[in-house]
Amino acid sequence: MRKRFQGVSGLLAFPVGSDASIFADGGRSIRTSEGTGCERVSPPTAQSSAEGTDEPMAEPEKTRQASRELERLRGRIDAIDDSILERLNDRARVVQAVGQLKESSGAAVYSADRERSIVKKLQAANPGPFPDEGLGPVFREIISATRSLEEVLKVGYMGPEGTYSHAAALQQFGESANLQAFRSIADVFAAVERGKIGLGVVPVENTTEGMVAQTLDLLPGFEGTVCGELQLRVSHDLLSQSGRLGDVRQVISHPQPLAQCREWLNGHLPEVERIEAASTAVAAQLAAENSDLAAIGSATSGEVYGLKTVESAIEDRRDNTTRFLLIGTQSPEASGHDLTSVVFTIRKDESGGLFRLLEPVARHDVNLTSIQLRPIKGKPWEYLFFLDLEGHVSEARVSDALAAAGEIANSTRVLGSFPRARKAREG
């Protein structure tokens, strides 16, 4: 028989009537011999309990510490977000004041160079770790959201939703823009002229298939101006209901994507009929209604119309990029990185007419970046010459070169001076 007494300093064990007694202490055996009286036994500790184990009591404490630190960091993020919100509203109030000033002065709501200069300045001042490439999308959406505080800017594109023109408009103006789809490029031009929209986005050139003839044909008679440009990296997917190559009986798309994927189609679907559609989005709509059809279009158009991807990136060139023009009614100011687009006609019976037209451009040290020609409707074998020149028409060397060329040309029209496009982004 033995008695135990719990005291503040530990456990006292008294052996009674035996040579030796064994007392349990937290799973350990403590032996006392006859005649020793009593032995002080220390209470179990976390260290003694963990002997021979991987310290099971330490892990919960680490978890609690991590949880407390996570809550602290999230609290800091919440406070920063509150500060960002406050500054965004400060910015919005200033934008409202800018809008009132523009309205009173008649200045343009949209400035093609303004967003680019904002982002460029921020990237130059960015100490990190926020990535420079992330600043463009973030501030494009901020600018897009606050632009409506100046005036609701309506932007038109050749639709429906899911076309590459739609992707280009989103890239330039952001998700908050008031985007309107039109059935054709001609409808976009007409909507700008009639004041239904402030700006239009129209394709003009592709690195694989060259110039977009419909846009060039509409520019000379357009009662407005080219006020900007942008570039979109274009990647084509083959889309169908099943997503299986073996189910494809016909391929449908806009003529440009069909041409840009010609080699892939010749290699993988040489016997399959190719059908032209008004746009890539219309092609996707039709493929969603017919299991024999596969559409060539963007991944976005596949998502919009519920199609599966048969094959991704079937374009023949990996640098496949489309250049778009922004058309409007107000000319932008010089940005320092501009292009001037002009169209000339020359007398077909005049020897050396084209040489004489271009000579003043070189003489005034103006770089010619592009020259294209289109036939004049109703005048066989006569042509419109489209030139892109580096610089703004307000610069003396550019205006002097155009004035000298205009004396030689049969007719001259400046289509617009505008900021050059940023580097192309994936669409």
C-alpha positions as CSV (number, residue, x, y, z in Angstrom):
1,M,0.0,0.0,0.0
2,R,1.2,3.5,-0.8
3,K,0.0,7.1,-0.4
4,R,0.5,10.0,-2.7
5,F,0.3,13.7,-2.0
6,Q,0.2,16.3,-4.8
7,G,2.1,19.4,-3.8
8,V,3.1,22.6,-5.6
9,S,6.6,21.4,-5.9
10,G,5.8,18.0,-7.4
11,L,4.6,14.5,-6.5
12,L,5.6,12.8,-3.2
13,A,5.6,9.0,-3.2
14,F,5.8,7.0,0.0
15,P,6.6,3.3,-0.2
16,V,4.7,1.2,2.3
17,G,5.3,-2.4,3.3
18,S,7.5,-3.5,0.5
19,D,11.2,-3.8,-0.4
20,A,10.7,-1.7,-3.4
21,S,7.8,0.0,-5.0
22,I,7.3,1.3,-8.6
23,F,5.4,4.5,-9.2
24,A,4.2,5.6,-12.5
25,D,5.0,9.2,-13.5
26,G,3.7,10.2,-16.9
27,G,4.5,6.8,-18.4
28,R,7.9,6.5,-16.7
29,S,8.7,3.9,-13.9
30,I,10.3,5.3,-10.8
31,R,11.7,2.8,-8.3
32,T,12.4,3.5,-4.6
33,S,14.2,1.1,-2.3
34,E,13.4,0.2,1.3
35,G,14.7,2.6,3.9
36,T,15.0,5.6,1.5
37,G,11.9,7.3,2.9
38,C,10.4,9.2,0.1
39,E,11.5,10.4,-3.3
40,R,10.5,13.6,-5.0
41,V,9.2,13.0,-8.5
42,S,9.0,15.9,-10.9
43,P,5.8,16.3,-12.9
44,P,5.9,15.5,-16.6
45,T,7.1,18.2,-18.9
46,A,6.7,18.8,-22.6
47,Q,10.3,17.8,-23.2
48,S,10.0,14.6,-21.1
49,S,6.8,13.7,-22.8
50,A,8.4,14.1,-26.2
51,E,11.3,11.9,-25.6
52,G,11.7,9.3,-28.4
53,T,9.2,11.2,-30.6
54,D,9.2,14.0,-33.3
55,E,8.0,16.6,-30.8
56,P,4.3,16.4,-31.6
57,M,3.4,19.3,-29.3
58,A,5.7,21.7,-31.3
59,E,3.9,21.5,-34.6
60,P,0.5,22.9,-33.4
61,E,2.4,25.8,-31.9
62,K,4.1,26.5,-35.3
63,T,0.8,26.3,-37.0
64,R,-0.7,28.8,-34.6
65,Q,2.2,31.1,-35.1
66,A,1.9,30.8,-38.9
67,S,-1.8,31.5,-38.7
68,R,-1.3,34.6,-36.6
69,E,1.4,35.9,-39.1
70,L,-0.9,35.2,-42.0
71,E,-3.7,37.2,-40.4
72,R,-1.3,40.0,-39.8
73,L,-0.1,40.1,-43.4
74,R,-3.7,40.0,-44.7
75,G,-4.5,42.9,-42.5
76,R,-1.7,44.9,-44.0
77,I,-3.0,44.0,-47.5
78,D,-6.5,45.1,-46.6
79,A,-5.1,48.4,-45.3
80,I,-3.1,48.9,-48.5
81,D,-6.2,48.1,-50.6
82,D,-8.2,50.7,-48.6
83,S,-5.4,53.2,-49.4
84,I,-5.5,52.2,-53.1
85,L,-9.3,52.7,-53.2
86,E,-8.9,56.1,-51.6
87,R,-6.2,57.2,-54.2
88,L,-8.3,55.8,-57.1
89,N,-11.2,58.0,-56.0
90,D,-8.8,61.0,-55.8
91,R,-7.7,60.2,-59.3
92,A,-11.3,59.9,-60.5
93,R,-12.2,63.3,-59.1
94,V,-9.3,64.9,-61.0
95,V,-10.4,63.1,-64.2
96,Q,-13.9,64.6,-63.7
97,A,-12.2,68.1,-63.6
98,V,-10.2,67.2,-66.8
99,G,-13.5,66.2,-68.4
100,Q,-15.1,69.5,-67.6
101,L,-12.1,71.4,-69.0
102,K,-12.1,69.4,-72.2
103,E,-15.8,70.0,-72.6
104,S,-15.4,73.7,-72.3
105,S,-12.4,73.9,-74.6
106,G,-13.6,71.3,-77.2
107,A,-10.6,69.1,-76.7
108,A,-10.7,65.4,-77.6
109,V,-11.7,63.0,-74.9
110,Y,-9.4,60.3,-76.1
111,S,-5.6,60.8,-76.5
112,A,-3.9,57.8,-78.1
113,D,-0.5,58.8,-76.7
114,R,-1.7,59.6,-73.1
115,E,-2.0,56.0,-71.8
116,R,1.3,55.0,-73.4
117,S,3.2,57.9,-71.8
118,I,1.6,57.2,-68.4
119,V,2.6,53.5,-68.5
120,K,6.1,54.3,-69.8
121,K,6.7,56.8,-67.0
122,L,5.5,54.4,-64.4
123,Q,7.7,51.6,-65.7
124,A,10.7,53.8,-65.6
125,A,10.0,54.7,-62.0
126,N,9.0,51.2,-60.9
127,P,11.4,49.9,-58.1
128,G,9.7,46.4,-58.1
129,P,8.9,43.8,-57.2
130,F,5.6,44.5,-59.1
131,P,6.5,43.4,-62.7
132,D,6.8,46.2,-65.4
133,E,4.7,44.1,-67.8
134,G,1.8,44.1,-65.3
135,L,1.6,47.9,-65.2
136,G,0.1,48.2,-68.7
137,P,-3.0,46.0,-68.1
138,V,-3.6,47.4,-64.6
139,F,-3.5,51.1,-65.7
140,R,-5.3,50.4,-68.9
141,E,-8.3,49.2,-66.9
142,I,-8.0,52.2,-64.5
143,I,-7.9,54.6,-67.4
144,S,-10.8,52.7,-69.1
145,A,-12.9,52.9,-65.9
146,T,-12.4,56.6,-65.3
147,R,-12.6,57.7,-68.9
148,S,-16.4,57.5,-68.7
149,L,-16.2,60.2,-66.0
150,E,-15.0,62.6,-68.7
151,E,-17.5,61.5,-71.3
152,V,-19.0,58.1,-72.4
153,L,-16.7,57.1,-75.3
154,K,-18.3,54.7,-77.7
155,V,-15.9,52.5,-79.7
156,G,-17.0,50.4,-82.7
157,Y,-15.5,47.3,-84.2
158,M,-16.4,44.7,-86.8
159,G,-18.2,42.1,-84.8
160,P,-19.8,40.0,-83.4
161,E,-18.1,39.5,-80.1
162,G,-15.1,37.2,-80.3
163,T,-13.5,38.7,-83.5
164,Y,-9.9,39.8,-83.5
165,S,-11.2,43.4,-83.9
166,H,-13.0,42.9,-80.7
167,A,-9.8,41.6,-79.0
168,A,-7.9,44.7,-80.4
169,A,-10.6,47.1,-79.0
170,L,-10.4,45.4,-75.6
171,Q,-6.6,45.6,-75.6
172,Q,-6.7,49.3,-76.3
173,F,-9.7,50.5,-74.3
174,G,-10.1,47.9,-71.5
175,E,-13.1,46.0,-70.2
176,S,-14.9,49.1,-69.0
177,A,-15.1,50.7,-72.4
178,N,-18.5,51.0,-74.2
179,L,-17.8,48.7,-77.2
180,Q,-20.3,48.3,-80.0
181,A,-20.2,45.6,-82.7
182,F,-21.0,46.3,-86.3
183,R,-21.5,43.9,-89.2
184,S,-18.7,45.1,-91.4
185,I,-15.7,47.4,-91.7
186,A,-17.8,49.8,-93.8
187,D,-20.4,50.0,-91.1
188,V,-17.7,51.1,-88.6
189,F,-16.5,53.9,-90.9
190,A,-20.1,55.0,-91.4
191,A,-20.9,55.0,-87.7
192,V,-17.9,57.3,-87.0
193,E,-19.0,59.7,-89.8
194,R,-22.5,59.9,-88.4
195,G,-21.4,60.5,-84.9
196,K,-22.9,57.2,-83.5
197,I,-19.5,56.3,-82.1
198,G,-16.5,58.3,-81.1
199,L,-13.8,55.9,-82.4
200,G,-13.6,52.9,-84.7
201,V,-11.1,50.0,-84.7
202,V,-10.4,48.6,-88.2
203,P,-7.8,46.2,-89.4
204,V,-5.5,47.5,-92.1
205,E,-2.5,45.2,-92.4
206,N,-1.3,41.7,-91.5
207,T,2.3,40.4,-91.5
208,T,1.3,37.2,-93.4
209,E,-1.3,38.4,-95.9
210,G,-0.5,42.1,-96.3
211,M,-3.0,44.9,-96.6
212,V,-6.7,44.7,-95.8
213,A,-8.1,45.9,-99.1
214,Q,-11.5,47.0,-97.8
215,T,-10.0,49.3,-95.2
216,L,-7.7,50.9,-97.8
217,D,-10.6,51.4,-100.2
218,L,-12.6,53.2,-97.5
219,L,-9.9,55.6,-96.2
220,P,-9.7,58.1,-99.1
221,G,-13.4,59.0,-98.9
222,F,-13.6,58.9,-95.1
223,E,-14.9,62.1,-93.6
224,G,-12.7,61.8,-90.5
225,T,-9.1,61.1,-89.6
226,V,-6.8,58.3,-88.6
227,C,-6.0,59.1,-84.9
228,G,-4.1,56.0,-83.7
229,E,-2.9,52.5,-84.4
230,L,-2.4,49.3,-82.5
231,Q,-0.9,45.9,-83.1
232,L,-2.3,42.5,-82.1
233,R,-0.4,39.2,-82.1
234,V,-2.9,36.9,-83.8
235,S,-2.9,33.1,-83.0
236,H,-5.5,30.9,-84.7
237,D,-7.2,27.9,-83.3
238,L,-9.2,25.2,-85.1
239,L,-12.5,24.9,-83.2
240,S,-15.4,22.4,-83.4
241,Q,-18.2,20.9,-81.4
242,S,-16.3,17.6,-80.7
243,G,-12.7,18.8,-80.8
244,R,-11.7,15.8,-83.0
245,L,-9.8,16.3,-86.2
246,G,-11.5,13.2,-87.8
247,D,-15.0,14.8,-87.5
248,V,-14.1,17.9,-89.6
249,R,-15.8,17.9,-93.0
250,Q,-15.6,21.6,-93.7
251,V,-13.5,24.5,-92.5
252,I,-15.0,28.0,-92.2
253,S,-13.5,31.4,-91.4
254,H,-12.9,34.9,-92.6
255,P,-10.7,34.9,-95.8
256,Q,-7.7,36.3,-93.9
257,P,-7.4,33.5,-91.3
258,L,-8.0,30.9,-94.0
259,A,-5.0,32.4,-96.0
260,Q,-2.9,32.7,-92.8
261,C,-3.4,29.0,-92.1
262,R,-3.1,27.7,-95.6
263,E,0.0,25.5,-95.1
264,W,-1.4,23.9,-92.0
265,L,-4.7,23.1,-93.7
266,N,-2.8,21.7,-96.8
267,G,-0.8,19.4,-94.5
268,H,-3.6,18.2,-92.2
269,L,-6.9,18.7,-94.0
270,P,-6.0,18.8,-97.7
271,E,-9.3,17.4,-99.0
272,V,-11.6,19.4,-96.7
273,E,-13.7,22.2,-98.2
274,R,-12.9,25.7,-97.1
275,I,-15.7,28.2,-96.7
276,E,-15.5,32.0,-96.3
277,A,-17.4,33.8,-93.6
278,A,-18.0,37.5,-92.8
279,S,-15.8,37.2,-89.6
280,T,-14.1,34.6,-87.4
281,A,-16.9,35.1,-84.8
282,V,-19.6,34.4,-87.4
283,A,-17.7,31.3,-88.4
284,A,-17.6,30.2,-84.8
285,Q,-21.4,30.7,-84.5
286,L,-22.0,28.5,-87.5
287,A,-19.7,25.8,-86.2
288,A,-21.6,25.8,-83.0
289,E,-24.7,24.9,-85.0
290,N,-23.1,22.3,-87.3
291,S,-21.0,19.3,-86.1
292,D,-19.4,18.9,-89.5
293,L,-17.9,22.4,-89.4
294,A,-14.7,23.5,-87.8
295,A,-14.0,27.3,-87.5
296,I,-10.7,29.1,-87.5
297,G,-10.7,31.8,-84.8
298,S,-9.4,32.9,-81.5
299,A,-9.5,30.9,-78.3
300,T,-11.9,33.6,-77.0
301,S,-14.4,32.9,-79.8
302,G,-14.2,29.2,-78.9
303,E,-15.1,30.1,-75.3
304,V,-17.9,32.5,-76.3
305,Y,-19.6,30.0,-78.6
306,G,-18.9,26.8,-76.6
307,L,-16.5,25.1,-79.0
308,K,-13.7,22.7,-78.3
309,T,-10.1,23.1,-79.6
310,V,-9.1,20.7,-82.3
311,E,-5.7,22.2,-82.6
312,S,-4.1,25.4,-81.2
313,A,-1.9,27.9,-83.0
314,I,-2.3,26.7,-86.6
315,E,-1.1,29.9,-88.2
316,D,1.7,29.4,-90.7
317,R,3.9,32.2,-89.1
318,R,4.6,32.6,-85.4
319,D,5.0,36.3,-85.9
320,N,1.5,36.6,-87.3
321,T,0.4,40.2,-86.3
322,T,-2.4,42.4,-87.4
323,R,-2.2,46.2,-87.4
324,F,-5.3,48.1,-86.6
325,L,-6.2,51.8,-87.2
326,L,-8.2,53.9,-84.8
327,I,-10.5,56.2,-86.8
328,G,-12.3,59.2,-85.4
329,T,-13.0,62.9,-86.1
330,Q,-10.4,64.7,-84.0
331,S,-6.7,64.8,-84.8
332,P,-4.3,64.0,-82.0
333,E,-1.4,66.3,-81.1
334,A,2.2,65.3,-81.8
335,S,3.7,62.8,-79.4
336,G,7.2,62.6,-80.6
337,H,6.7,59.1,-81.9
338,D,4.3,59.6,-84.8
339,L,3.3,58.3,-88.2
340,T,1.6,60.3,-91.0
341,S,-0.6,58.5,-93.5
342,V,-1.2,60.2,-96.8
343,V,-2.7,59.1,-100.2
344,F,-1.7,60.4,-103.6
345,T,-2.7,60.0,-107.2
346,I,-0.3,60.6,-110.1
347,R,-0.8,61.1,-113.8
348,K,-0.4,57.8,-115.5
349,D,0.9,59.4,-118.7
350,E,3.7,61.2,-116.9
351,S,7.1,59.5,-117.1
352,G,8.9,59.1,-113.8
353,G,5.9,60.3,-111.8
354,L,6.3,58.0,-108.8
355,F,10.0,58.8,-108.6
356,R,9.3,62.5,-108.6
357,L,6.6,62.1,-106.0
358,L,9.0,60.3,-103.6
359,E,12.0,62.5,-104.1
360,P,10.9,65.3,-101.8
361,V,10.4,62.8,-99.0
362,A,14.0,61.7,-99.2
363,R,15.3,65.3,-99.7
364,H,13.6,66.5,-96.5
365,D,15.0,63.6,-94.5
366,V,11.7,61.9,-93.9
367,N,11.7,58.1,-93.5
368,L,9.1,56.3,-95.6
369,T,7.9,53.2,-93.7
370,S,5.3,51.9,-96.1
371,I,4.0,52.3,-99.7
372,Q,0.9,50.5,-101.0
373,L,-1.3,50.9,-104.0
374,R,-4.9,50.2,-104.8
375,P,-6.8,50.6,-108.1
376,I,-9.0,53.6,-108.6
377,K,-12.6,52.5,-109.0
378,G,-13.9,53.2,-112.5
379,K,-10.4,54.2,-113.8
380,P,-8.6,51.1,-115.2
381,W,-4.9,51.0,-114.6
382,E,-4.9,54.1,-112.4
383,Y,-3.9,53.8,-108.8
384,L,-4.0,55.3,-105.3
385,F,-0.6,55.4,-103.6
386,F,-0.8,55.1,-99.8
387,L,2.3,56.3,-98.0
388,D,3.2,56.1,-94.2
389,L,5.9,58.6,-93.1
390,E,7.7,58.9,-89.8
391,G,6.8,62.1,-88.1
392,H,3.8,64.4,-87.5
393,V,2.3,66.7,-90.1
394,S,2.9,69.6,-87.7
395,E,6.7,69.1,-88.0
396,A,8.3,71.4,-90.6
397,R,10.3,68.7,-92.4
398,V,7.1,66.5,-92.8
399,S,4.9,69.4,-93.9
400,D,7.5,70.6,-96.3
401,A,8.0,67.2,-97.9
402,L,4.2,66.8,-98.3
403,A,3.9,70.2,-99.8
404,A,6.6,69.5,-102.4
405,A,5.2,66.1,-103.2
406,G,1.7,67.6,-103.5
407,E,3.0,69.9,-106.3
408,I,3.9,66.9,-108.3
409,A,0.9,64.7,-107.5
410,N,-2.4,64.8,-109.3
411,S,-4.2,64.8,-105.9
412,T,-3.1,64.6,-102.2
413,R,-4.9,63.9,-99.0
414,V,-3.4,63.5,-95.5
415,L,-5.3,60.7,-93.8
416,G,-4.0,61.5,-90.3
417,S,-1.0,61.9,-88.1
418,F,-1.0,59.7,-85.0
419,P,1.1,58.1,-82.3
420,R,2.8,54.8,-83.3
421,A,1.6,51.6,-81.8
422,R,3.1,49.8,-78.8
423,K,4.6,46.4,-79.2
424,A,2.1,43.8,-80.3
425,R,0.4,41.7,-77.6
426,E,-1.1,38.3,-77.9
427,G,-4.8,38.2,-78.9
